[in-house]
Amino acid sequence: MPCLFDSGGVNIHYETFGQGKPIILLHGFPLSFQLNWVGTGWVEPLLSVRRVVGLDCRGFGQSDKPHDPGAYGVGNMADDILRLMDHLGIGKADLLGYSMGSMISAHLLFNHSERFTSVILSGAGDLFHPDREKQMRRSVDFLRIEDPSQITDPFGKVFRALADGIPNNDRLALAACAQRLFEPVRPVDFAGVDIPVLFVSGADDTETGSPAAMAAATPGSKLVLIPDTNHFTVIPDQRFKDAVVDFLRQ
């Protein structure tokens, strides 16, 4: 059922499905809960093991879209998750993030692990790599260009077409979010993790890289690479869904 709640002055749209132990789903940039998870067939398989809670992060979907970069940042977006859990009376939950959602999930893993029983970082790539921050800065430039026909960079063309092609997207809100989104992480951050963590990515994900180094730094974690998929095609892949459901059943 779709609903809104006030998260520190920002209206956040969320939806819930099913009963039982909850899992919270965080979407990627520049998508929404519906586009990342519902439209790609994730809700039904997850309902076999969990109650599903999904939201549109601030700046996306049906949530408010501030134009002030100060309204964003991984910390502010992570606080929305904690407030949603409090709003719904959820003490602890599993957490599944994709791409941008994994950046937010990593922040929660490092700073609020007591609220989660497990964390799944999917499409996260290599958050240790310095090029990840450069990529986010490039994304801001691509979003700020008024005429997308002026973009010559191949990645920039695809990225801007995706952002412009999604209904309800606000280009200036996306740029404000991208400006504050990246938060550097270090191997030592993962070394102290004491809850189950699953890393999942497309084996051919050249956009964000491999999460293998992060998995190696995380005690007791599991790494799954889905063959013949990239950053985009892995999302609806049944093998990705099976890996997550199997992990949650353990």
N, C-alpha and C positions, 0 to 999 in steps of 0.2 A: 504494500500500500504506500503510495507516495505521500510525503509530508514535508513540512518545513519546520526548522527550529532556529532560534537566535543563538549564534555562536559569537559572543563578544561584539555584538552589533552588526554581524554579517549573517544574512539569512542563508541557511544551508539546506539544500534539498536532499532527502534521503528516502530509501525504500526498504521494506522488510518483506521477507518471504519465509514461510514455514515456522517451525517450533524447535525448541531444544537448544543445545549449546551453540552459541553464535560464532560466525566468522564474518569479519568486516573486509569488504573489497574496496581497494583504492585503484582508480583508473590511471591511465597514462596521459601524457600531453600530446595533442590538444583535444583529447576525447572527453567522454562523460561515462557515468555508470552504465547507461543504456547502451552506448556504442561499444564500450570495451568488454562488458560482461554479459549483458542481457541479450543483445543482438547476435552475439557469437556463441550462444548456447551454453553458458556456464551455470545458470541458476539450477536447472533440473538435476545435473549430476551432483552438485554440491548439496542439494536438499536431501540426498540419500544419507548424508552424514552430519549436516549442520543446518541451523537456522541462518539464512543469508541476510546480511545487512550491507547495503551499498549506498554510497553518497556521491553527489557531484561536488568535487573540491571547489573551494572558493575560486571564482573566476571562470568556472566551467559549467556547462549544462544549464540547469535551471536554478543554480545557486546565484547569489549576488556576485557582481563582477566589478569590484573596485578598480579604478585606474591608478591608484597610488601604489607604487612599488612597496612602500612600507607596510601595506596591508598583507603582503605575501611573505615569502621566506618559509623554509621547511618547518621552523618552529611554530609559526602561526598556523600553518596548515595541519601540523600534527596536533595542535591544541584543539582544532575542530573535531578530530577523531575522539579525543578524550572527553570533550564536552558532549559529543553525541552518545558515547557510552554512558555517561552520567545521566543524560536526558532519557535514555531507554532503560536505565537501571541495570546496565551490564557491568558487572565487576571485573570479569576477565573474558577474553575472547581470543580466537585465532585471528590472524591477520594475513591477508593476501594482497600484495601490491604488485602493480605492473609498471615498469619504467619509472615515470615520475612518481607513481604510487609506491615504488620500491624505495625511492629516496626518502619519502615521508616515513615509510615503514622502518627504514634503517635508523632514522632519528628516534622513533618510538622504541625500537629495540635497544638502543644504547642508553636511553634516558628514562624509559618507563616500562621496562621489561616485566615489572610486577603486575602489569595490567593484561599481559598476554600469555597464553599457554603455548603458542608456537607462532613463528613468523615465516612466511613464504615470500622470498624476494625473487620475482620473475621479471625477465626483460631488463634487469638492472645493469647488465654489462659489467664493466670494470670501473667501479667508482674510485679506485686508486689512481687511475690514469689521468695525468694533467690535461689531456685533450678534452676530457668531459666538460670541464669548466669553459674551455674555449668554444666548444660546440654550443653551449647554452648562450654565450655572448653572441655568436653568429646568428642564433635563432632570433634574438632580439632585433638584430639588424634586418633580418628578412621580414619580420612582422611589421616593422616601422615604415618600410618602403610603401609609398602610396600606390604606385603602379606596379603590380607584380610582373608585368612584362619586362620590366627593367632588371629583373633578377637573372643573372647568367649562371650562377653556381648550380650544378645539377641537383645536389641535395636541397639547396634553397628553393628551387622550383617545386620539387615534390612536397617539401615541408609546407610551403606557403599555400599550395593547392589544397593540401589536406586541411589546413587551418581554415581557409576561406570556404571550403566546401561543406563544413559542418554547420547545420542550422543552429542559431542562437549564439554562435561564437562571437565574441567581441575582441577584435584584433588588438585594441589598445590594452584591454585587460590581460590578454595572453602575453603581450610584450612586458607588461608590468610584472606579471608572475615570473616569466623566464628570467628577468633581470635579477631576481632575488632567489631563484630556485636552488642553485647548486650549493651544497654544503660539503666541504672536503671531509673525507673519512680516511682513517689510518688502520693498518693491520691491528694495532693495539686495541682499537675500538671493538673489533670482532673477537679479540682474544679473551675478553671478559664475559662473553655471552654464555648464559647458563640455561637457556631454554632451546628446544628443538628448532632448527632452522633448515629450510629447504631452499636451494638455489635452482632456478629453472630458466633456461634460455634456449633460443633457437641456435643450433650448432653453426649456422651460417650467418649469425648476427654480426655484420661488419659495422653497423651504425653505432653500437655502444660497446662492442667487444665481449670478451668472455668473463664470466664471474668466477673462473677457476681459482684465481688468486684470493678472492674474498672467501671462497669456500675453504681453501687450505688454511686460512687464518682463523676459521671459526670452529671451535672444538665441537666434535660430534655432529657436524652438519652433513647434509647430503647434497650432492650435485647431480642434476639431470640435464643433459643437452639433447634437444630433440633434433634428430637428423633431418636434413633437407628442408629446414625452415629458417627464416630470418626474423628480424625484429618485428615485422608486421604479420607474416604468414603463420607464425607460431601461435598467435592468440586463439584462433578457433580450433586448433589441432586437437584431435581426440587424445593423442598421446600426452599432451600437456595436461589435459583434464584428468586423465587416468593417474598421472604421476601425483597430482595434488590430492585427489581423493584417496589414493593408497597411502600417502603420507599422513593424512588426517585420520585414517583408520588405525594407525599404529599406536 
